[in-house]
């Protein structure tokens, strides 16, 4: 299908100290944050107790991120525990269904790094996302994709360090730990300059949940970080690499006792992972922005098993947005909704 529709997402911008930026963002998003908290991670005694313990870890962690969260709580009127509970969305709800890819060096047309993903989530969340530009005096400037209170779901900073990701640790579910919520960890990662600096941060962070991070930087490095249950495996990308929602490193497969179910409308990670690997092999050596867009729009499998996810009876997960980052250019490109229907729009970090 020819791409016809414009991609329109609200873009907010805040400048100043991390706490002032957090407070301003919290004031603007206060109603939406409380609504998302109630709808997605409804507070109860157990969840608030976990969030309070995680807040203690977060408050001692990276000071700029902790200060932003303090400001976020002040601006929104939520308590620090409630704010942290919202940041624990991945650990509590644990239901993101994305597909991601990375390429660099001999895998690409020009040798430069590129990473991208489809953000697949429950269809009722389609109206919620936006873009955020942050210019603080304590962290690099960033442009991030996010949801109310989850301000850094993916993005890129002024140094060209970019992060995309998928979820894992579902089959069976790996329980959350007391530690740094994934959505706060992403903000910390995007305060670094290079993949190596970001990996060092993750290696020394007590993280709470499970994730598969894709990192890329302006020097052309691309890495995949598989994590869960406090374990971390780091995989360099020599040319091309892709993931759906299951671990592919032997150590994480063993630790999580991972069992990948047969393909069906609710469990399609195997199909998406195989299709991504097939397309990356096919295009290895020729991957660039247009190729990435084509891969993320792919419908080469039966409905419900594609990389581009459309609504179907009995399936509530859809591709909400699609995006990729070009680290050497400090650019974030996003297609609103299904990427087969919408144009990718360019957003420079320092736009």
Secondary structure, 3 states (H helix, E strand, C coil): CCCCECCCCCEEEEEECHHHHHHHHHHHHHHHHHHHHHHHCCCCHHHHHHHHHHHHHHHHCCHHHHHHHHHHHHHHCCCHHHHHHHHCHHHHHCCCCCEEEEECHHHECCCCCEEEEEEEEEHHHCCCCEEEEEEECCCCCEEEEEECCEEEEEEEECCCCEEEEECCCCCCCCCCCCCECHHHHHHHHCCCCCHHHHHHHHHCCCECCCEEEEEECCCCCEEEEEEECCEEEEEECCCEEEECCCCCCHHHHHHHCCCCCCCCCCCCHHHHHHHHHHHHHHHCCCECHHHHHHHHCCCCCCCCCCCCCCCECCECEEEEEEEEEEHHHCEEEEEECCCCCECCEEEECCC
